[in-house]
Amino acid sequence: MTAAVPVAHAAPAARPRPGGMVRRIAQEEWRLLRRDKVAMPALVLLLMLLVAAAFTAWDSQRNAEAQRSRYQAQAHEDFESQPDRHPHRMVHYGHFVFRPLSPLAAFDPGVDGYTGHTLYLEGHRQNSANFGDVRQSSLLLRFGQLTPAFVLQVLAPLLLVFIGHASVARERESGTLRVLLAQGLRPGQLVAGKLLALGGVAALMLLPAAVALAAITVTTTAPAGLAALLLAAHGLWLALWVLAVVAVSAWLPRGRDALVALLAAWACSVVLVPRLAPEAAASLQALPTRFETDIQVARELAALGDSHNPDDPYFSAFKRQVLAQYGVSRVEDLPVNYKGLLGMEGERLTSELFNRHAAESFGRQATQLQWVDRFALLSPVLALRRVSMAAAGTDLASYRRFVEQAEQYRYRLVQALNQLQAEKVQFAQDKSTRDVRIGREHWHGLADFSFTPPPVADALRRAAPAAGVLLGWAGVLALLLAAATRRLGRMVR
């Protein structure tokens, strides 16, 4: 049942080339795998799961994108179809914008299900995104969605452990290792054959994901470079486990010991550490609650001044500045509506305050992510997720880009409406927003919002540090495997 028999008969007649020996050992491993009544069904099941995950994720992503596009068009139409109104009432009518999905989000949805994807925009306030999938579903979604990324990151390594944990240890336990090496087989050739065999299984696991990414790239606007990065990162992740499985199997005396050690490594690195790392980061860099932030913002808003108070120092100075700019002594003599100018100045002040608090919040979240990144030295799956989400456009940086672009759009929209109040509504008549109205044609063209995704180079730059961590793990495991291979040679002398 091992590679001993074919190698023993081939040696005296003609000594096979080193590459041929490696292939024969790999072929023997694959022959054993085909006969395994547990490994083969498990491998077939995993491949079916990957195919199902690719189809369901693609269908879910397509439906979600269609739904968001439909809602965005409806919100746009509702805004433009508003009747004649006072511009300030349109400021508070507000507008909805929906975060467009990256085509590669079907492979790895990242933080999209947690952050929300809908923003309500109105004057005098900055809302956060709502309607995240996790908030509207059961706790099962928090464990992990059935996506190609989840299957490859969590389940595929576990199957590699079960398939390959005894690849070298089995030769030692059955006594064929000593026979093989005595016949002239070098330990490096034996280990290379085991690596080739298990690497072939890993490549087979990666095949459905490769086909899915190729289909996404061909049928959508997804950048081919980012799809290739996604595939390469997950290929490197499986290669890490191939190295680890063969190294542990070569190092430990029995297959049972190797299985226990590898299962412990999988549980710690794939399940335990990724769950504990965010909790540790949250305790090291705590975020204020929404209630605390709202209180702080309200206090700072009050400190900015009261535009309705004629004795307010800031707005009294602003009024004198406006009068001096137009060369008049009373607001009634201004060629524009002073209330519109007042609204524009108030919106500028509050937007600066909102932007500062948003930048501070994102800064704290970035610090938390830096703490989580340090745990990638214990669990490489954290580095893989950073690369995967950056390439798929579903990481925190992509979400921040959407929020900031939406806020810039909100500011332009509100200021355009305030400008309409200043220019189209006379100050003497501007007593009530219910009675004074301007034509509905003024709302046309104001509600257009388009999200500009980050350039490919930006995603590659964000993914580079985590990719470096993955390569570092590959180097460490390669050194461990080299040491285990040398130890094999010493054991049979």
C-alpha positions as CSV (number, residue, x, y, z in Angstrom):
1,M,0.0,0.0,0.0
2,T,3.0,2.3,-0.2
3,A,5.5,3.5,-2.7
4,A,8.0,0.8,-1.7
5,V,7.0,-1.9,-4.1
6,P,7.4,-0.2,-7.5
7,V,10.6,1.6,-6.4
8,A,12.2,-1.6,-5.2
9,H,11.7,-3.4,-8.6
10,A,12.8,-0.4,-10.7
11,A,16.1,0.2,-9.0
12,P,18.5,-2.6,-10.2
13,A,17.7,-2.4,-13.9
14,A,17.9,1.3,-14.6
15,R,18.1,4.0,-12.0
16,P,15.2,6.4,-12.5
17,R,16.0,10.1,-12.8
18,P,15.3,12.2,-9.6
19,G,12.3,13.9,-11.2
20,G,10.9,10.5,-12.3
21,M,11.2,9.2,-8.7
22,V,9.3,12.2,-7.4
23,R,6.5,11.7,-9.9
24,R,6.3,8.0,-9.1
25,I,5.9,8.7,-5.4
26,A,3.3,11.3,-6.1
27,Q,1.4,8.9,-8.4
28,E,1.5,6.3,-5.6
29,E,0.0,8.8,-3.2
30,W,-2.7,9.6,-5.6
31,R,-3.4,5.9,-6.1
32,L,-3.8,5.5,-2.4
33,L,-6.1,8.5,-2.3
34,R,-8.4,7.1,-5.0
35,R,-8.8,3.9,-3.0
36,D,-9.5,5.8,0.3
37,K,-13.2,5.4,1.0
38,V,-13.2,8.5,3.2
39,A,-10.8,11.0,1.6
40,M,-12.3,10.7,-1.9
41,P,-15.9,11.4,-0.9
42,A,-14.7,14.2,1.3
43,L,-12.8,15.7,-1.6
44,V,-15.7,15.4,-4.0
45,L,-18.0,17.0,-1.3
46,L,-15.6,19.9,-0.9
47,L,-15.4,20.5,-4.6
48,M,-19.2,20.4,-4.9
49,L,-19.4,22.8,-1.9
50,L,-17.0,25.2,-3.7
51,V,-19.1,25.0,-6.9
52,A,-22.3,25.6,-4.9
53,A,-20.6,28.5,-3.0
54,A,-19.5,30.1,-6.3
55,F,-22.9,29.9,-7.8
56,T,-24.9,31.0,-4.8
57,A,-22.4,33.9,-4.0
58,W,-22.5,35.0,-7.6
59,D,-26.4,34.8,-7.7
60,S,-26.7,36.6,-4.3
61,Q,-24.3,39.3,-5.4
62,R,-26.1,39.8,-8.7
63,N,-29.5,40.1,-7.0
64,A,-28.1,42.4,-4.3
65,E,-26.5,44.7,-6.9
66,A,-29.7,44.7,-9.0
67,Q,-31.8,45.5,-5.9
68,R,-29.5,48.4,-4.9
69,S,-29.5,49.8,-8.4
70,R,-33.3,49.6,-8.5
71,Y,-33.6,51.3,-5.1
72,Q,-31.0,54.0,-6.1
73,A,-33.0,54.7,-9.3
74,Q,-36.2,54.9,-7.3
75,A,-34.7,57.3,-4.7
76,H,-33.4,59.4,-7.5
77,E,-36.8,59.6,-9.2
78,D,-38.5,60.4,-5.9
79,F,-36.2,63.3,-5.2
80,E,-36.6,64.8,-8.7
81,S,-40.4,64.3,-8.7
82,Q,-40.9,66.4,-5.5
83,P,-43.4,69.3,-6.1
84,D,-42.7,73.0,-5.8
85,R,-41.1,73.5,-2.4
86,H,-39.0,75.8,-0.3
87,P,-35.3,74.8,-0.8
88,H,-34.8,74.3,2.9
89,R,-37.6,71.7,3.0
90,M,-35.8,69.8,0.3
91,V,-32.7,69.9,2.5
92,H,-34.6,68.0,5.1
93,Y,-36.4,65.8,2.6
94,G,-33.0,64.3,2.0
95,H,-31.8,61.5,-0.3
96,F,-30.7,57.9,-0.1
97,V,-27.5,56.5,-1.7
98,F,-26.6,52.8,-2.0
99,R,-23.1,51.4,-2.0
100,P,-22.4,49.7,-5.3
101,L,-20.9,46.2,-5.0
102,S,-17.6,45.2,-6.5
103,P,-18.1,42.2,-8.9
104,L,-15.4,40.4,-6.9
105,A,-17.5,40.8,-3.7
106,A,-19.2,37.5,-4.9
107,F,-15.9,35.8,-4.0
108,D,-15.3,37.5,-0.7
109,P,-18.1,39.8,0.7
110,G,-15.7,41.1,3.4
111,V,-17.2,43.6,5.8
112,D,-20.1,44.6,3.6
113,G,-22.6,42.4,5.5
114,Y,-21.6,44.1,8.8
115,T,-21.1,47.8,7.8
116,G,-24.4,48.3,5.9
117,H,-24.8,49.7,2.5
118,T,-27.4,52.5,2.6
119,L,-26.9,56.1,3.6
120,Y,-29.6,58.6,4.3
121,L,-28.3,62.1,3.4
122,E,-29.8,65.3,4.7
123,G,-28.7,68.7,6.0
124,H,-27.2,69.4,9.4
125,R,-26.3,65.8,10.1
126,Q,-24.1,62.9,8.9
127,N,-25.6,59.5,9.1
128,S,-23.8,56.1,9.1
129,A,-24.6,53.3,6.7
130,N,-27.4,51.0,7.7
131,F,-29.1,47.8,6.7
132,G,-26.2,45.5,7.0
133,D,-27.0,41.8,6.3
134,V,-25.9,40.7,9.7
135,R,-28.3,43.0,11.5
136,Q,-31.2,41.6,9.6
137,S,-30.4,37.9,9.8
138,S,-29.6,35.1,12.3
139,L,-26.4,34.6,14.2
140,L,-25.4,31.9,11.7
141,L,-24.3,34.6,9.3
142,R,-21.7,35.8,11.8
143,F,-20.1,32.4,11.7
144,G,-19.4,32.7,8.0
145,Q,-21.2,33.0,4.8
146,L,-21.0,30.2,2.2
147,T,-18.6,31.8,-0.2
148,P,-15.6,30.5,-2.1
149,A,-13.4,32.5,0.2
150,F,-14.9,30.8,3.3
151,V,-14.6,27.3,1.9
152,L,-11.0,27.8,0.8
153,Q,-9.9,29.6,4.0
154,V,-11.6,27.4,6.6
155,L,-12.7,24.0,5.1
156,A,-10.0,23.3,2.5
157,P,-7.1,23.3,5.0
158,L,-9.0,20.8,7.2
159,L,-9.4,18.4,4.3
160,L,-5.7,18.7,3.4
161,V,-4.9,17.8,7.0
162,F,-7.0,14.6,6.9
163,I,-5.7,13.6,3.5
164,G,-2.0,14.3,4.1
165,H,-1.3,13.9,7.8
166,A,0.1,10.4,7.4
167,S,1.9,10.9,4.0
168,V,5.4,10.5,5.5
169,A,4.6,9.1,8.9
170,R,2.9,6.1,7.2
171,E,6.2,5.1,5.5
172,R,7.9,5.2,8.9
173,E,5.2,3.3,10.7
174,S,5.1,0.5,8.1
175,G,8.9,0.2,7.8
176,T,9.0,1.1,4.1
177,L,10.9,4.4,4.8
178,R,14.1,2.6,5.7
179,V,13.7,0.3,2.7
180,L,13.2,3.2,0.3
181,L,16.2,5.1,1.6
182,A,18.3,2.0,1.6
183,Q,17.5,1.6,-2.1
184,G,19.0,5.0,-2.8
185,L,16.0,7.2,-2.6
186,R,17.0,10.5,-1.1
187,P,14.8,12.0,1.7
188,G,14.4,15.1,-0.4
189,Q,12.9,13.1,-3.3
190,L,10.5,11.3,-0.9
191,V,9.3,14.6,0.6
192,A,9.1,16.3,-2.8
193,G,6.9,13.4,-4.0
194,K,4.6,13.8,-1.0
195,L,4.5,17.6,-1.6
196,L,3.6,17.1,-5.3
197,A,0.8,14.7,-4.4
198,L,-0.7,16.9,-1.8
199,G,-0.1,20.0,-3.9
200,G,-2.1,18.4,-6.7
201,V,-5.0,17.9,-4.3
202,A,-4.7,21.6,-3.3
203,A,-4.7,22.7,-6.9
204,L,-7.8,20.6,-7.6
205,M,-9.5,22.4,-4.7
206,L,-8.5,25.8,-6.2
207,L,-9.8,24.9,-9.7
208,P,-13.5,25.9,-9.1
209,A,-12.5,29.2,-7.6
210,A,-10.2,29.8,-10.6
211,V,-13.1,29.1,-13.0
212,A,-15.4,31.4,-11.0
213,L,-12.9,34.2,-10.9
214,A,-12.3,33.9,-14.7
215,A,-16.0,34.0,-15.3
216,I,-16.4,37.1,-13.1
217,T,-13.5,38.8,-14.9
218,V,-14.9,38.0,-18.4
219,T,-18.6,38.9,-17.7
220,T,-18.1,42.0,-15.5
221,T,-15.8,45.0,-15.2
222,A,-13.8,43.3,-12.4
223,P,-10.0,44.1,-12.9
224,A,-8.2,40.9,-14.0
225,G,-5.2,41.9,-11.8
226,L,-7.3,41.9,-8.6
227,A,-8.9,38.5,-9.6
228,A,-5.4,37.1,-10.1
229,L,-4.3,38.5,-6.7
230,L,-7.3,36.8,-5.1
231,L,-6.5,33.4,-6.7
232,A,-2.7,33.7,-6.0
233,A,-3.4,34.6,-2.3
234,H,-5.6,31.6,-1.8
235,G,-3.2,29.4,-3.7
236,L,-0.4,30.5,-1.4
237,W,-2.7,29.8,1.6
238,L,-3.3,26.2,0.5
239,A,0.5,25.9,-0.3
240,L,1.2,26.9,3.4
241,W,-0.9,24.0,4.6
242,V,0.6,21.6,2.1
243,L,4.1,22.5,3.5
244,A,2.8,22.3,7.1
245,V,1.1,19.0,6.7
246,V,4.1,17.3,5.0
247,A,6.5,18.8,7.5
248,V,4.6,17.7,10.6
249,S,4.0,14.3,9.0
250,A,7.8,14.0,8.4
251,W,8.7,15.3,11.9
252,L,6.4,13.2,14.2
253,P,6.8,9.5,14.5
254,R,3.2,8.4,14.0
255,G,0.4,9.6,11.8
256,R,-1.9,9.8,14.7
257,D,0.4,12.3,16.4
258,A,0.6,14.3,13.2
259,L,-3.2,14.4,12.9
260,V,-3.6,15.7,16.5
261,A,-0.9,18.3,16.0
262,L,-2.3,19.5,12.7
263,L,-5.9,19.6,14.0
264,A,-4.7,21.7,16.9
265,A,-2.9,24.1,14.6
266,W,-6.0,24.4,12.4
267,A,-8.3,25.1,15.3
268,C,-6.0,27.7,16.8
269,S,-5.0,29.5,13.5
270,V,-8.2,29.3,11.6
271,V,-10.9,29.4,14.4
272,L,-9.5,30.5,17.7
273,V,-7.0,33.3,17.0
274,P,-9.2,35.0,14.3
275,R,-12.0,35.1,16.8
276,L,-9.9,36.4,19.7
277,A,-7.9,39.0,17.7
278,P,-10.7,41.5,17.1
279,E,-11.8,41.2,20.8
280,A,-8.2,41.9,21.9
281,A,-7.9,44.8,19.4
282,A,-11.2,46.2,20.7
283,S,-10.0,46.1,24.3
284,L,-6.6,47.7,23.4
285,Q,-8.2,50.4,21.2
286,A,-11.8,51.0,22.4
287,L,-14.3,52.8,20.2
288,P,-16.8,55.2,21.7
289,T,-20.4,54.1,21.5
290,R,-22.8,55.7,19.1
291,F,-24.6,57.4,22.0
292,E,-21.3,58.8,23.4
293,T,-20.4,60.1,20.0
294,D,-23.8,61.8,19.5
295,I,-23.4,63.5,22.9
296,Q,-20.0,64.8,22.0
297,V,-21.1,66.0,18.6
298,A,-24.1,67.8,20.1
299,R,-21.8,69.6,22.6
300,E,-19.5,70.7,19.9
301,L,-22.3,71.8,17.7
302,A,-23.7,74.0,20.6
303,A,-20.2,75.5,21.0
304,L,-20.1,76.5,17.4
305,G,-22.8,79.1,17.8
306,D,-26.5,79.7,17.4
307,S,-27.5,81.2,14.0
308,H,-30.9,82.1,15.4
309,N,-29.4,84.2,18.3
310,P,-28.7,87.7,17.1
311,D,-26.2,88.2,19.9
312,D,-24.2,85.0,19.1
313,P,-20.5,86.1,18.7
314,Y,-19.6,84.0,15.7
315,F,-22.7,84.6,13.6
316,S,-22.8,88.3,14.5
317,A,-19.3,88.5,13.1
318,F,-20.4,86.5,10.0
319,K,-23.2,88.9,9.5
320,R,-20.9,92.0,9.7
321,Q,-18.6,90.3,7.2
322,V,-21.4,89.6,4.7
323,L,-22.7,93.2,5.0
324,A,-19.2,94.6,4.4
325,Q,-18.6,92.2,1.4
326,Y,-21.8,93.6,-0.3
327,G,-21.3,97.2,0.9
328,V,-24.7,97.5,2.6
329,S,-25.8,98.1,6.2
330,R,-28.8,95.9,6.5
331,V,-29.5,92.3,5.5
332,E,-32.7,93.5,3.8
333,D,-30.5,95.4,1.3
334,L,-28.5,92.4,0.3
335,P,-28.9,91.3,-3.3
336,V,-29.2,87.7,-2.0
337,N,-31.3,86.1,0.7
338,Y,-29.2,86.3,3.9
339,K,-30.9,83.2,5.3
340,G,-29.5,81.1,2.5
341,L,-26.0,82.5,3.2
342,L,-26.5,81.7,6.8
343,G,-27.6,78.1,6.0
344,M,-24.5,77.7,3.8
345,E,-22.2,78.9,6.6
346,G,-23.8,76.7,9.2
347,E,-23.6,73.7,6.9
348,R,-19.9,74.4,6.3
349,L,-19.2,74.5,10.0
350,T,-21.2,71.4,10.9
351,S,-19.7,69.4,8.0
352,E,-16.2,70.2,9.1
353,L,-17.2,68.9,12.6
354,F,-18.8,65.8,11.2
355,N,-15.8,65.1,9.0
356,R,-13.4,65.5,11.9
357,H,-15.3,63.0,14.0
358,A,-15.6,60.6,11.1
359,A,-11.9,60.7,10.4
360,E,-11.1,60.1,14.1
361,S,-13.5,57.1,14.2
362,F,-11.9,55.6,11.0
363,G,-8.5,56.3,12.5
364,R,-9.4,54.3,15.6
365,Q,-10.7,51.5,13.5
366,A,-7.5,51.5,11.5
367,T,-5.5,51.3,14.7
368,Q,-7.7,48.2,15.7
369,L,-6.9,46.7,12.3
370,Q,-3.2,47.2,13.0
371,W,-3.5,45.3,16.2
372,V,-5.3,42.5,14.4
373,D,-2.5,42.5,11.8
374,R,0.0,41.7,14.6
375,F,-2.0,38.5,15.3
376,A,-1.2,37.4,11.7
377,L,2.2,36.3,13.1
378,L,0.2,33.6,14.9
379,S,-2.6,33.0,12.4
380,P,-1.8,33.6,8.7
381,V,-5.4,33.4,7.8
382,L,-5.7,37.0,9.1
383,A,-3.2,38.1,6.6
384,L,-5.0,36.2,3.9
385,R,-8.3,37.9,4.7
386,R,-6.6,41.3,4.5
387,V,-5.4,40.5,1.0
388,S,-8.6,38.9,0.0
389,M,-10.9,41.8,1.1
390,A,-8.5,44.4,-0.4
391,A,-8.6,42.6,-3.8
392,A,-12.4,42.1,-3.6
393,G,-13.0,45.7,-2.7
394,T,-14.8,44.8,0.5
395,D,-12.4,45.9,3.2
396,L,-12.8,48.8,5.6
397,A,-10.8,51.1,3.3
398,S,-13.3,50.5,0.5
399,Y,-16.2,51.1,2.8
400,R,-14.6,54.4,4.0
401,R,-14.1,55.5,0.5
402,F,-17.9,55.1,-0.1
403,V,-18.8,56.9,3.1
404,E,-16.5,59.8,2.3
405,Q,-17.7,60.1,-1.3
406,A,-21.3,60.0,-0.1
407,E,-20.5,62.8,2.5
408,Q,-18.9,65.0,-0.2
409,Y,-22.0,64.4,-2.3
410,R,-24.3,65.3,0.6
411,Y,-22.4,68.5,1.2
412,R,-22.6,69.6,-2.4
413,L,-26.3,68.7,-2.5
414,V,-27.2,70.6,0.6
415,Q,-25.1,73.6,-0.4
416,A,-26.8,73.7,-3.8
417,L,-30.2,73.8,-2.1
418,N,-29.0,76.5,0.3
419,Q,-27.7,78.4,-2.8
420,L,-31.1,78.2,-4.3
421,Q,-32.6,79.7,-1.2
422,A,-30.1,82.5,-1.3
423,E,-30.7,83.3,-5.0
424,K,-34.3,82.3,-5.7
425,V,-36.1,83.2,-2.5
426,Q,-36.3,86.9,-1.4
427,F,-35.4,87.7,2.2
428,A,-38.5,89.8,2.8
429,Q,-40.8,86.9,1.7
430,D,-38.9,84.1,3.4
431,K,-41.0,83.9,6.5
432,S,-42.3,80.3,6.3
433,T,-40.9,77.3,4.5
434,R,-44.4,76.1,4.1
435,D,-45.7,79.1,2.2
436,V,-42.7,80.1,0.0
437,R,-41.9,77.7,-2.8
438,I,-39.8,77.6,-5.9
439,G,-40.3,75.5,-9.1
440,R,-39.7,71.7,-9.0
441,E,-37.4,72.0,-12.0
442,H,-34.7,73.2,-9.7
443,W,-34.3,69.7,-8.1
444,H,-33.5,68.1,-11.5
445,G,-29.8,67.2,-11.8
446,L,-29.0,67.5,-8.1
447,A,-29.6,63.9,-7.1
448,D,-27.0,62.1,-9.3
449,F,-24.6,60.1,-7.3
450,S,-21.9,57.9,-8.7
451,F,-19.3,56.0,-6.6
452,T,-15.8,55.9,-7.9
453,P,-14.1,52.6,-6.9
454,P,-10.4,52.8,-5.8
455,P,-7.8,52.2,-8.5
456,V,-6.2,48.8,-8.8
457,A,-2.8,50.1,-7.6
458,D,-4.4,51.3,-4.4
459,A,-5.8,47.8,-3.6
460,L,-2.4,46.3,-4.4
461,R,-0.7,48.7,-2.1
462,R,-3.1,47.9,0.8
463,A,-2.6,44.1,0.2
464,A,1.2,44.2,0.0
465,P,2.0,44.1,3.8
466,A,-0.3,41.1,4.4
467,A,1.0,39.4,1.3
468,G,4.5,39.8,2.7
469,V,3.3,38.1,5.9
470,L,2.0,35.2,4.0
471,L,5.3,34.8,2.1
472,G,7.1,35.0,5.4
473,W,5.0,32.1,6.7
474,A,5.9,30.2,3.5
475,G,9.6,30.7,4.2
476,V,9.3,29.6,7.8
477,L,7.4,26.4,6.9
478,A,9.9,25.7,4.1
479,L,12.7,25.9,6.6
480,L,10.7,23.6,9.0
481,L,10.2,21.1,6.1
482,A,13.9,21.2,5.2
483,A,14.9,20.4,8.8
484,A,12.3,17.6,8.9
485,T,13.7,16.2,5.7
486,R,17.3,16.2,7.0
487,R,16.1,14.5,10.1
488,L,14.6,11.7,8.0
489,G,18.0,11.0,6.6
490,R,19.7,10.8,10.0
491,M,17.0,8.6,11.4
492,V,17.7,5.7,9.0
493,R,21.5,5.7,9.2
